[in-house]
Amino acid sequence: MKILAMKNVDLSGKRVLIREDLNVPIKDGVITSDVRLQAALPTIKDALNQGAAVIICSHLGRPSEGVAEDKYSLAPVADYLAQAVDCPVRFSKDYLENGVDAQIGEITVLENVRFNVGEKSNDQALSKKYADLCDVFVMDAFGTAHRAQASTEGVIRAAAAERKSVCAGNLLVNELSALSRALDNPKSPMLAIVGGSKVSTKLDVLLSLSEVCDSIVVGGGIANTFLAATGVGVGASLYEPDLIDTAKTIMTKTNILLPDEVVVAKKSQIDFDDFLGSLQSALPITKPVREIAEDEMILDIAPSSANKIADAIKDAKTILWNGPVGVFEVDQFGEGTKILSLAVKDSAGFSIAGGGDTLAAIDKYEIADEVSYLSTGGGAFLEFVEGKALPAIQALEEATAV
């Protein structure tokens, strides 16, 4: 994969438009998690240090296209950057009509690109308007690289058509490097942890990983389908009977690590309208998988099984993690995820983790510093693992090849 990196482009005196993924949670105008902002800062600071006039664009939330709602405004992000970076920070709402008065050594944050009609449909005219704002375009938003939209793929092609420099920022380069290290030539043994409610949502991921992994740990509803494929009755647990044959096929390709003991709760104790709330008072029952009653739901891997799986994780030289293995948000059904997360922490192998729930578990168990690489991508992370071409990455590759 050949992509021009920002560090190899002369930015001095240039207007540099950086597409970041600054889709941060905001409550009452206050940013409640700055993880994505912290991840973007190195690219932003490097551009400033090179003497650029920096323009930043991003989406935030899912507003109705063409409707500017205050709750989706990037104004709080501009305020954050004004505190985090030692330079003037401006905020622009009318950049499509009036352009941007970008100044060297300063930052201009553009209002939410999803307020612009044509953003999601990758409108060519809108893409050109973005390209016209800059001399250099930097794609740094791995989390949106799988979307062919005007501020991701479209602007790259528009800028390249105008013979402007297009390149990848520090974050994007690091993401691609880490994923390539884990997938293209991984050190063996390679182990993946894949959690989630349904095999169908991660079928392509499982099929792809089964070709490169020595072992795969499955959790959540995914594990239930694999347990059913081995002949285990999973009671009232969520599983997909129509994918049992698919699970059996995957089990012929790689070693699927399944628990022999699980933590269950009576279905009658669970309110599906208040799932997490009801689990706070639900009684956890640990039992062998072959003793699950018809009215019981599997909610976690039991500690005895998790410790066995943890030994395999500690021995792995490459670990890819996407998804918890239980309802980790509730402590009595989170011990399995905790044990596995601590095993990732203690492993000497290269580890990469991605996905919102995975990062939340890593944050809960305070192991972030011990994971080799934390991916900021959700859907993009999964699609890359599946082997799919990401539109923005493909556009960068084509622009680099010209």
Beta strands, then each sheet from edge to edge (+ up, - down):
strand 1: 15-19
strand 2: 26-27
strand 3: 30-31
strand 4: 53-57
strand 5: 89-92
strand 6: 107-110
strand 7: 136-139
strand 8: 165-168
strand 9: 190-194
strand 10: 215-218
strand 11: 255-257
strand 12: 261-266
strand 13: 285-288
strand 14: 296-301
strand 15: 318-322
strand 16: 350-353
strand 17: 373-374
sheet 1: 5+ 6+ 4+ 1+ 7+ 8+
sheet 2: 2+ 3-
sheet 3: 11+ 10+ 9+ 15+ 16+ 17+
sheet 4: 13+ 12- 14+
end
